[in-house]
Amino acid sequence: METHHITPARGLSETGLKWVALVTMVLDHIHYFFSFTGCVPEWFSMVGRLGAPLFLFCLVEGFTHTRSRKRYFARVYVLSTAMSLLFFFMAFAHVLVRPDGFYPANGMMTTFVILMVMFQGIDWLGRRHIVRGLAALLLPLAWPFLASALSLAVPALATPVGLAAYSVLPAWGTTGDSSWPVLAMGLVLYLFRRNRRGQVLAFAVFYFLYGVVYMGLMASQMPDFAWSQLFTRYYEIYGILAAPLMLCYNGQRGGGHKRLFYAFYPAHIYILYALSWGLYLLLN
């Protein structure tokens, strides 16, 4: 009888990329939560710049190849809503805020929710479902402006509209994780997803424009600015190092660990936050 041996594909699977993203994210968040001690090296956050691009890359792959986009969206939406509600009460009701006024403003799940709606809009436009496609693509972009205008026009609605924008109808820009550069990065990765080299090249060009040109223009307004600070202080540019890792993707899902990744994101944020709170009390 002839024996067939299955040779594992070279490169990194989707799960492998997620593990790299997870480790870099944890380093970044250790710096984020414990920087008040002055003991966490800056390079933790520099390495952490790889996390968001890699997770967005995996989001594009997951959304493209999932068996059920509805279930995929529902899982992320539930996490996003729960975390955003807690963030809303921390930010506006000052609930569970660290004594120095700090609270976690991490909202990557919100970004995923918004992007998945926009990804679906792009697909609908590709199938010539123009009305649905434009609605799914443009309404998420317009929602923060509509929410702000509605709150100003009818002040009595400001709180419920704000609550909705931070939870069940998430608005981009409510956290740094959901800022326009992150959304633009996700859209670039999705639009070029059918050509891996083209996708990574488009990502690298975008990240150069963001990490060097845009950040340079913004930071140049500071009186002590020097271009070398793009690598030491305003160091978004390090995210471009995710490009070679994307090229190493072998197109396979890998071992999975789906539940672990879903549970880990909120768990590690609130565990690190609790630990930072305890350490702050000890030091003060």
N, C-alpha and C positions, 0 to 999 in steps of 0.2 A: 504494500500500500504506500502510495506517495504521500509524503508529509509536507505540508505547507507551513512555512514559518512567516508570521506577520512581523515585519520590521517596524518598530515605532518611527513615526515621522520625526524628522529632525526639526529643530527650532523650538519655539515656545507655543504651547496650546493656549487657548483662552483662559483656562484655569491658571496656567503658569504666569500669564501676564497679570491676572488679578492678584496673584500672590506678590508679585513685584510691586504692583500698585499699592497693595495693602501695607507692605512693609514701609514703603516710602511715605505713605500717608500717616502711619503711626509716628514715624520720626518727626514729620512736620507738626503733628498735633501735640507731641511731647513738648516741642519748642513753643507752640502756641499757648498751651495751658500753663507751662512752668517757666516762661521767660522772665516772670517777675523775680525769680530767684537770682538771675544773672549767672546761673551755673550751666545752662543748656547751650551748647555751641551753636553758632549760627548755621553751620553746615547741615544741621538736622533739617532746617527749613529749606535750605538750598536743594538738598536731595529730595525733599518733599514736593518740589515743583513737578516731579515726574508723575505724581499720583493722579491728578485730575485728567491729564491727557490720556493716560493709559486706561483709566476707568471709562472715559468717554469713548475710546476706541472699542472697548469691550461692550459698552452699551450699544453701539452701532452694530456690532456683530451679533449680539444677543437679540436685538430688535429685528434684525434682518432674517435670522435663521430660527427664531423661536417657533414652536408648534402652535402657540396661542398668544397672540399679541395682547388679547384682552386680559388673560391671566397674568401675563408679564407686567402689564401696565397696572393692574389692580394691586399686585404685591408692592410695587414701588410707591403707588399712590397712598396706600394705607400707612406706610412708614413715613412718607413725606408729610402727610396730614398730621400725624401724631407728633412728630418732631417740630413741625412748624407751629402747632398750637402751643407747645411748651415754650418755644422761642418767643411767641407773641406775648405770653404772660410774663416771661422774664423781662422782655424789653419795655413793655408798657405798664405792667402792674408791679414790676420789680419783685416778682416771686422767685425764690430760690436763686437770688443773685449773690455772688461772693461779696464779702464785706468791702472789698476795694472797688465794687461796682462792676466787676467783670462778669460776663455770662457767655456761654458758647453760642456763636453765631454761625454754626456749620449747617449748610443747607444743600448739600450735593443731591440729595434725593428730590428736592424741589426742582433742581435743574433737570434731572432725569425726566420728571413728569412733564415739564414744559417741552423739552426736546422731543419726547416720544409723540406728543400731540403734533408737533411741527413735522416730524419725520413722516407721520401718517398723512399729513397734508401734502407733503412733497410727493408721496406715492399716489395719492388721489389725483393730483395734477398730472402726473405721468400717465395715468389712465384716463385723462380728460374729464374727470369729475371736477369741473372748474369751480363751482360754487362751494362744494364741501372742501375742496383743496385750499382755496383761498381763505375760507373761514378758519380752517385748522392752522394755517400758516400765519395769518395776519392777526387774528384775534389775540393769541398769546402775546404778540409783540405790542399790541395796542392796549392791552388790559391795564397795565400800571398807569397809563395816562388817563384812561377812562375812569379808573377807580379814584384817582386824584381829583379829576374834574367833578365827579359825582359828589365826592366828600366836600369839596369847596362850595358846590352849588346847593347842596342840602346838608348842612352841618349835622343834623340829627342822624344822618346815615353814616357819618364818618367812622364810628366805632364798628358797626356791623360790616361795613364795606372793608375796613382795615382788617378785621378778623377773617373775613373771607379771603382777602388777598394774601394773608399769611397762613392759610390752611386749605380749605376745600377748593378754592379757586386761586391757586398759587400765582403770584406775580413775580416776574423776574426783577432783579435788582434789590430784593428785600435783604439779601445777604451777599457777601463777597463771592460765595460759591455760585450764585445765580446772576452774576453781573454779565453785561453784554459780551465781554471777550470770551467768557466760558461758553455762552450760547453760540457765538459765532464759530468757535472752535468745533463744537459738536456738529453744527450744520456743515462745516467744511468737510469733516470726516465722513458725514453721511452722503453728501453730494458726490464725493469721489470714491465711494466704497467699492465700486465694481472694478477698479484698477488699483491694485495695491501700491505700485510704485507711484502712480499719479496721486493717490490718496496721501501717501507719506510726504511726497514733494509739496503738495498743496498745504499740508499741515505745517511743514517746515517754513514755507514762505509766509504763511499766516503768522506763525509764532515769531519769526524774525521781525515782521512788521509790528507785532504787538510788543514783544519783549525788548526790542531795541528802539524802533522808531517812535511808537506811541509812548512807551514808558520813558524814553529819553526826553520827548517833548514835555511830558507832564512833570518829570523830575527836574528839568532844566529851569523851572520856575523857582526852585529853591536857591537861596543865595549862595550856598556852599557847594553847589552841584559840580561834579566832575564826571566825565563819561565812564571812568573806571568804576564808578559806584553802581553801574548797571550789573556788575558782577559781585558787589560786596554789600549793597544796601537795597537797591531796587532790582532784585535778581530774578524776576520772572523768566528771564531768558533761559534759565537752566531747564525749563520744561521742554525745550527743543531736543534735549537728549533722549526723550521718549521715542523719537523718530526711528533710530536703529532697532529699538526693541519691537516696534510695530513691524518693521521689515522682517524680523525673526519669527513672526506669527506664522504657524504652519497650517492654519485653517481648521484645526480640530478643537473640539470643546474641552478635552482633557478630563480630569477626574471628577469635575462637577463641584461638589461642596457648596451647592447653591444656597442651602439654608444657612450655612456658616457665614457666607458673605453678607446675606441679608441681615442676619442678627448682629454681626460684628460691628457694622457701622454705627448704629445708635449705641450699642453696648459700650464700645471703647470710648466714645465721646463722653458719656455720662460717668463712666468709671474714672477716666482721667480728670474730669471736672471735679468729681468728689474728692479725689486724691489731692488735687491742687488746692481745693478749699481747706482740707485738713492741714496741708503743709503751710498754707498761708496763716492759719490760726496759730500753728506752732511757732512760726517765725515772727509773729506780731503779737 
